[in-house]
Amino acid sequence: MPLKVLVVDDSALMRKHLTTLLKAEGFEVQIARTGREALTELSFFKPDVVTLDINMPEMDGLTALAHIMTERPTPTVMVSSLTERGALATLEALALGAVDYIAKPGGTISLSIDAISSSIVQKVRAASEARIRGRAGRGDRAAAAMPAALSASASAAASARASLVREAAPRRRTYPVSGSPFGLVLIGVSTGGPRTLEEVLPFLPANLPWPVLVAQHMPPSFTASLAARLNGLCPLEVREGASMEELQPGRIYIARGGCDMVVAQRGSKLVIVNRPESPAHTWHPSVELLVQSAAELVPAEKLIAVQLTGMGHDGAQAMTELRKAGGRTIAESDETAVIFGMPAELIKRGGAECILPSGKIAQQIRQWIGRAS
């Protein structure tokens, strides 16, 4: 049976291009012009995947997504513009339960679709296998929704974050680096990452003595919005990493889209360097390069590497080598990973010291840092 895809977009040209592309790959495709039409087709067509435009009349994509995740949770890939407004709406959609997004480049639609056609097909196929985290509803996909234990704890997450922030004073604490050696926490993540990061980073306390560096596969216009969103949720300060910025404890650095963030040394300080995207690596910002660069400068026993949800194997080799050298590593478990590809690769290579659901990762990081500091 071919996978069934519901294409929801108010642009006739966009619907035509997506339909032609997906049918050529063997998908069965149905279209909807508005969010309201999408909800009707959801019941009759019963799609395996939905591609959902964010900006539509009558009912916008975010409202439609909220209904989808309540009425019949279905893997959904958002279609978003490469603008700050589009990035903010996309991050909200991912928080609501969307699996991934298609970032529409500017310019002529036909040329834009041709440029990202392989990425669209890959994302739709991956979404069909994803673990969705909407509210449990009717239909076959309900079993794939957020595990009961996580769903039960979700309502407590906000109060736990608030308690953590109250207890960890001062909220924005900085530390002198000179004469105070510290380690690094390195996090790699891709598809499903923004929501998963919200299940990890807010539970790291404001007085964490190690900096945290995150390589999330995203385009340039999205990472600043991701950092701003996380900054509002976390006791630690979250910022997009700037080139030659000195690493300081008490901060989380999100790798800037459109380049690869690496760790470098400037005098006696560790700094961030944003390099042009390496053609030798498929995914960017590169997890592999981030971990390799840190391992060259920081003793392995002072490094913790975490592999979260995502497609592919970015970072798996570097983290495996880090574990062999004495570093600590965590792979997110299949129980919570939206896409188990990246963590599964780390586990397969023998590079995962711990395999944990997302809700337990922050606690493990705190314990390891406590022993190493």
C-alpha positions in Angstrom: 0.0 0.0 0.0 1.4 3.4 -0.9 1.8 6.0 1.8 -1.1 8.5 1.8 -0.2 12.2 2.0 -2.6 15.1 2.5 -1.2 18.3 1.0 -2.8 21.4 2.6 -2.0 24.7 1.0 -4.0 27.7 -0.2 -1.6 28.2 -3.2 -2.8 26.3 -6.2 0.8 26.4 -7.7 2.3 25.0 -4.5 -0.4 22.3 -4.3 0.4 21.4 -7.9 4.1 21.1 -7.4 3.9 19.2 -4.2 1.3 16.8 -5.7 3.4 16.2 -8.8 6.5 15.6 -6.8 5.0 13.2 -4.3 3.0 11.2 -6.8 6.2 10.7 -8.8 7.7 9.1 -5.7 4.7 6.6 -5.4 2.7 8.4 -2.7 -1.1 8.6 -2.9 -2.0 12.3 -2.6 -5.1 14.2 -1.6 -5.3 18.0 -1.5 -7.0 20.5 0.8 -7.1 24.3 0.2 -7.8 25.4 3.8 -7.4 24.2 7.3 -11.1 23.5 7.5 -10.9 21.3 4.4 -7.9 19.5 5.9 -9.9 18.5 8.9 -12.7 17.0 6.7 -10.1 15.1 4.6 -8.4 13.9 7.8 -11.5 11.7 8.6 -12.2 10.5 5.1 -8.8 10.2 3.5 -7.0 9.0 6.7 -3.5 10.2 5.6 -0.3 8.7 6.9 1.4 12.2 6.6 0.1 15.7 6.3 2.0 18.6 4.7 0.5 21.8 6.2 1.0 25.4 5.1 1.3 27.8 8.0 -0.3 30.9 6.4 -3.8 30.2 5.1 -7.2 32.0 5.2 -10.2 30.9 7.3 -8.1 28.6 9.5 -4.3 29.0 9.7 -1.9 26.1 9.9 -1.3 26.3 13.7 -5.0 26.2 14.4 -5.5 23.3 12.0 -2.5 21.5 13.6 -4.0 21.8 17.1 -7.2 20.2 15.8 -5.2 17.4 14.0 -3.2 16.5 17.1 -6.4 16.4 19.2 -8.8 14.7 16.8 -6.6 12.3 14.9 -2.9 12.6 15.7 -1.0 12.3 12.4 2.6 13.0 11.5 2.6 16.5 10.1 5.3 18.4 8.2 4.9 22.2 8.2 5.5 24.3 5.1 7.1 27.6 6.3 8.7 30.7 4.8 12.3 31.5 5.6 11.5 34.6 7.6 11.7 35.5 11.3 7.9 35.3 11.5 7.9 32.0 9.7 10.5 30.7 12.0 8.6 31.6 15.1 5.4 30.1 13.8 7.3 26.9 12.8 8.8 26.5 16.3 5.3 26.9 17.7 4.1 24.2 15.4 6.9 21.9 16.4 5.9 22.5 20.1 2.3 21.6 19.2 3.4 18.2 17.8 4.5 18.7 14.2 7.3 16.3 13.2 9.3 18.5 10.9 9.1 21.4 8.5 9.9 22.3 4.9 11.5 25.8 4.6 10.4 27.4 1.4 13.3 29.3 -0.2 12.5 32.7 -1.8 12.0 33.2 -5.5 10.0 31.4 -8.1 8.0 28.5 -6.5 8.8 26.1 -9.3 12.6 26.7 -9.0 12.4 26.6 -5.2 10.6 23.2 -5.2 13.1 21.7 -7.6 16.0 22.8 -5.4 14.5 21.1 -2.3 12.6 18.2 -3.9 14.8 15.5 -2.5 14.6 17.0 1.0 10.8 17.1 0.8 10.5 13.5 -0.1 13.0 12.5 2.6 11.1 14.4 5.2 7.7 13.0 4.2 9.0 9.4 4.3 10.7 10.0 7.7 7.6 11.6 9.1 5.6 8.5 8.2 7.8 6.5 10.7 7.9 9.2 13.3 6.6 9.0 16.9 4.0 11.7 17.2 3.3 13.5 20.4 -0.2 14.9 20.0 -3.0 14.1 22.5 -4.3 10.5 22.1 -7.2 10.4 19.8 -9.1 7.9 17.5 -7.6 5.9 14.7 -4.5 3.8 14.1 -2.1 6.6 14.8 -3.3 7.1 18.4 -1.0 4.2 19.5 2.0 6.2 18.2 1.2 9.3 20.3 3.3 10.3 23.3 3.8 7.4 25.8 1.4 7.4 28.7 4.1 8.1 31.3 5.4 11.1 29.4 1.9 12.4 28.8 1.1 12.1 32.4 4.2 14.0 33.4 3.8 16.7 30.7 1.4 18.7 32.8 3.9 18.7 35.7 6.8 19.9 33.4 5.8 23.6 33.6 5.6 23.6 37.4 8.9 21.7 37.6 10.6 24.3 35.4 9.2 27.1 37.5 10.4 25.4 40.7 13.8 24.9 39.3 14.1 28.5 38.3 13.0 29.7 41.8 15.5 27.4 43.5 18.4 28.3 41.2 19.3 31.9 42.1 20.6 34.0 40.6 18.9 33.1 37.3 21.7 34.5 35.1 24.9 33.6 36.8 28.3 33.9 35.1 31.6 32.5 36.1 35.2 33.7 35.6 36.9 31.2 33.2 40.5 32.1 34.1 41.8 29.6 36.7 38.5 27.7 36.7 38.8 24.7 34.3 35.4 23.4 33.2 34.1 20.8 30.9 31.6 21.0 28.0 28.2 19.4 27.3 27.7 18.8 23.6 24.3 18.1 22.2 23.4 16.9 18.7 19.9 16.9 17.4 17.8 17.1 14.2 14.2 16.2 13.3 12.0 16.6 16.3 14.7 18.6 18.1 13.1 21.8 19.2 10.4 20.0 21.2 12.9 17.5 22.6 15.3 20.3 23.7 12.4 21.7 25.7 12.3 18.4 27.6 16.0 18.6 28.4 17.5 22.1 28.6 14.9 23.7 31.0 15.9 21.1 33.6 19.6 22.2 33.8 20.0 24.5 36.7 21.2 28.1 36.5 24.4 27.3 38.4 25.5 24.6 36.0 29.3 24.9 36.0 29.8 23.7 32.4 28.8 25.5 29.1 26.3 23.6 26.9 26.7 23.7 23.1 23.8 22.5 20.9 24.1 21.6 17.1 20.5 21.5 15.9 20.1 21.0 12.1 18.3 24.2 11.0 18.6 26.9 8.4 20.1 30.3 9.2 16.9 32.2 9.9 15.6 29.7 12.4 18.3 29.3 15.0 18.1 32.8 16.5 14.4 32.3 17.0 15.0 28.8 18.6 17.6 30.4 21.0 15.1 33.1 22.0 12.3 30.6 22.6 14.5 28.4 24.7 15.9 31.4 26.6 12.4 32.1 27.9 12.1 28.5 29.2 15.5 27.8 30.7 17.2 28.9 34.0 20.4 29.0 32.0 20.9 31.9 29.5 20.4 30.6 25.9 21.9 32.4 23.0 22.9 31.8 19.4 26.6 31.3 19.3 28.7 34.1 17.8 32.1 33.7 16.2 35.0 34.3 18.7 32.6 34.4 21.6 34.2 33.1 24.8 32.6 30.0 26.3 31.3 30.6 29.8 29.5 28.4 32.3 25.9 29.3 32.9 25.2 29.6 29.2 23.7 27.4 26.4 25.0 28.1 22.9 22.8 27.2 19.9 24.8 26.7 16.7 24.0 29.3 14.1 22.3 27.9 11.0 24.2 28.2 7.7 27.6 27.3 9.2 29.3 24.8 11.4 30.0 25.7 15.1 33.4 24.4 16.4 35.3 24.9 19.6 38.7 26.7 19.3 41.3 28.1 21.6 42.2 31.8 21.8 45.0 32.4 24.3 43.9 30.5 27.5 40.2 30.8 26.5 37.9 28.4 24.7 35.8 30.2 22.0 33.2 29.5 19.4 34.2 29.7 15.7 31.5 29.6 13.0 33.0 28.1 9.9 31.4 27.9 6.5 29.4 24.7 6.0 31.8 21.8 5.3 31.1 20.1 2.0 32.5 16.9 3.5 29.6 16.7 5.9 25.9 16.2 4.9 24.1 17.8 7.9 24.6 21.4 9.3 25.3 22.7 11.7 27.5 19.6 12.0 27.4 17.6 15.2 30.4 15.6 14.1 32.6 18.7 13.7 31.4 20.1 17.0 32.3 17.0 19.0 35.6 16.5 17.1 36.7 20.1 17.8 35.9 19.9 21.5 37.7 16.6 21.9 40.9 18.1 20.4 41.0 20.7 23.1 39.3 19.4 26.2 40.2 16.2 28.2 37.7 13.4 27.4 36.7 13.0 31.0 35.5 16.7 30.9 33.2 16.1 28.0 29.6 14.9 27.9 28.0 14.2 24.5 24.3 13.7 24.0 22.7 12.4 20.8 19.0 13.3 20.6 16.3 12.6 18.0 17.0 13.0 14.3 17.5 11.4 10.9 20.9 10.1 9.8 24.1 9.5 11.7 25.6 13.0 12.2 27.8 12.9 15.3 27.7 9.1 15.9 31.3 8.4 14.9 32.8 11.4 16.9 30.8 10.5 20.0 31.8 6.8 19.7 35.5 7.9 19.6 34.9 10.2 22.5 33.5 7.4 24.6 36.5 5.2 23.8 38.8 8.0 25.0 37.0 8.2 28.3 34.2 10.7 27.7 30.6 10.3 28.8 27.8 9.8 26.2 24.0 9.5 26.2 21.7 8.4 23.4 18.0 9.3 23.6 15.9 6.1 23.8 13.5 4.9 21.2 10.8 5.4 23.8 10.8 9.2 23.3 12.8 9.9 20.1 10.6 11.4 17.4 13.1 9.8 14.8 15.4 7.2 16.3 18.0 7.4 13.5 20.8 9.4 15.2 20.6 7.8 18.6 20.2 4.4 17.1 23.5 4.9 15.1 25.3 5.9 18.2 24.0 2.8 20.0 24.8 0.5 17.1 28.4 1.7 17.0 28.8 1.0 20.8 29.1 4.7 21.5 26.3 5.2 24.0 27.2 4.8 27.7 23.6 5.5 28.7 20.3 5.1 26.8 17.7 7.3 28.4 14.3 8.9 27.6 14.4 12.6 27.1 12.9 13.3 30.5 15.8 11.7 32.3 18.7 13.2 30.4 19.1 16.5 32.3 19.3 14.6 35.6 22.1 12.3 34.2 24.1 15.4 33.0 23.8 17.0 36.4 25.0 13.9 38.1 28.0 13.4 35.8 29.1 17.1 36.1 28.8 16.9 39.9 31.2 14.0 39.9 33.6 15.5 37.4 33.8 19.0 38.9 
